[in-house]
Amino acid sequence: MSRLLIVHHTPSPHCQAMFEAVISGATDPEIEGVEVVRRAALSVSASDFLEADGYLLGTPANLGYLSGALKHAFDVAYYQILDSTRGRPFGAYLHGNEGTEGAVNAIDRITAGLGWTKAADYVVVSEKPGKDDLEKCWELGATVAAGLMES
């Protein structure tokens, strides 16, 4: 069975709505053979990353950067996972009222350094997530999870 690790920092109702939509997509009954594991960014370990076959990252964009919690997750695990997770697929969703470009850039740099493969376009939402935004989050979760299904 494949494992999808969702690492998230969910401090607001908007981030929570996006997180729930991602989970719903990733756990769709039509996706078989994929275990979905959820970890808050401040509690994820290098072992969690190593045991996963793919990743979904969720963060608010604070002051033009990804959350300190998600940055911390990578700070404590980066060198332990650097060589062992290359080529693994990932996706990301972000919420910010303005200045999300810095957060997107940070995710791009971190994941490029790790050698991860972007499996789907990021979902970036400003303001309150609407129906279309939440559908994109659902699709993100489903796409990354489905990519891990064993043939």
Salt bridges, closest charged atoms under 4 A:
GLU35 OE1 - ARG3 NH2 3.04
ASP48 OD1 - ARG39 NE 3.36
GLU51 OE1 - ARG3 NH1 3.08
ASP75 OD1 - LYS71 NZ 2.62
